[in-house]
Amino acid sequence: MTVAALAVLAAGTYLMRLLPLALHGRVAPSARTVRLVELGAVALLVALVATGTWFEGGGFAGWARPAGVAVAAAALAVRVPFVLVVVLAAAVTAALRLAGIP
């Protein structure tokens, strides 16, 4: 990455963090804008979970990781405490890998 591109990205990041502080109280976003920003955040989180679940280093991560995530999703659906959700997901993934399933 060139120095110019790095400087542009740094300035953009700085302005994105400074803008809400500078405009607070002066500009009120519409309800639709707030809703779209909330949906955008959810979409980014879903994309992060999906890519982290299915891919590793540009290839398929294997079946153990998606199985662990599926167990975590099921545990969250029945309102299991979060610490137990993490332990269950890790245990399922580790057990499958120990059994030879990548």
C-alpha positions in Angstrom: 0.0 0.0 0.0 1.4 3.4 -0.9 1.9 6.2 1.5 -0.8 8.3 -0.2 -3.4 5.5 0.1 -2.5 5.0 3.7 -2.9 8.7 4.4 -6.3 8.9 2.7 -7.5 5.9 4.7 -6.2 7.3 8.0 -7.9 10.7 7.3 -11.1 9.0 6.3 -11.1 7.0 9.5 -10.4 10.1 11.6 -13.2 12.0 10.0 -15.7 9.2 10.4 -14.9 9.2 14.1 -14.9 13.0 14.5 -18.0 13.8 12.5 -20.6 12.5 15.0 -18.9 14.4 17.8 -18.9 17.6 15.7 -22.5 17.3 14.5 -24.1 16.0 17.7 -27.1 18.1 18.5 -26.9 20.0 15.2 -28.2 17.4 12.8 -30.9 14.9 13.7 -31.0 11.8 11.5 -34.4 10.6 10.3 -35.9 7.4 11.8 -35.3 5.7 8.4 -31.6 6.6 8.5 -31.2 5.3 12.0 -33.0 2.0 11.0 -30.7 1.6 7.9 -27.6 2.1 10.0 -28.8 -0.5 12.5 -29.6 -3.0 9.7 -26.2 -2.3 8.1 -24.4 -3.2 11.4 -26.4 -6.4 11.6 -25.5 -7.3 8.0 -21.8 -6.7 8.7 -21.9 -8.9 11.8 -23.7 -11.7 9.9 -21.1 -11.5 7.1 -18.3 -11.7 9.6 -19.8 -14.7 11.3 -20.5 -16.4 7.9 -17.0 -15.9 6.5 -15.4 -16.9 9.9 -17.5 -20.0 10.0 -17.1 -21.4 6.5 -13.6 -20.1 5.4 -10.1 -20.2 6.6 -7.1 -18.9 4.6 -9.0 -18.7 1.3 -10.4 -22.2 1.5 -13.1 -24.3 3.2 -12.6 -24.5 7.0 -14.0 -28.0 7.3 -17.1 -29.3 9.0 -16.1 -29.1 12.6 -16.3 -25.3 12.8 -19.8 -24.9 11.2 -21.0 -27.7 13.5 -19.8 -25.8 16.5 -21.4 -22.6 15.3 -24.7 -24.5 14.7 -24.6 -25.8 18.3 -23.9 -22.3 19.6 -26.9 -21.0 17.6 -29.2 -23.7 18.9 -28.0 -23.0 22.5 -28.6 -19.3 22.1 -32.1 -20.1 20.7 -33.1 -21.9 23.9 -31.5 -19.1 26.0 -28.5 -20.9 27.5 -26.1 -18.7 29.4 -23.4 -17.2 27.0 -20.4 -18.8 28.8 -22.0 -22.2 28.4 -22.7 -21.4 24.7 -19.0 -20.8 24.1 -18.0 -23.9 26.0 -20.5 -26.1 24.1 -19.4 -24.7 20.7 -15.8 -25.3 21.6 -16.4 -28.8 22.9 -18.3 -29.9 19.8 -15.7 -28.4 17.5 -12.9 -30.0 19.5 -14.6 -33.4 19.7 -15.2 -33.5 15.9 -11.6 -32.6 15.2 -10.5 -35.2 17.6 -12.6 -37.7 15.7 -10.8 -36.8 12.5 -13.4 -34.5 11.0 -11.6 -31.3 9.8 
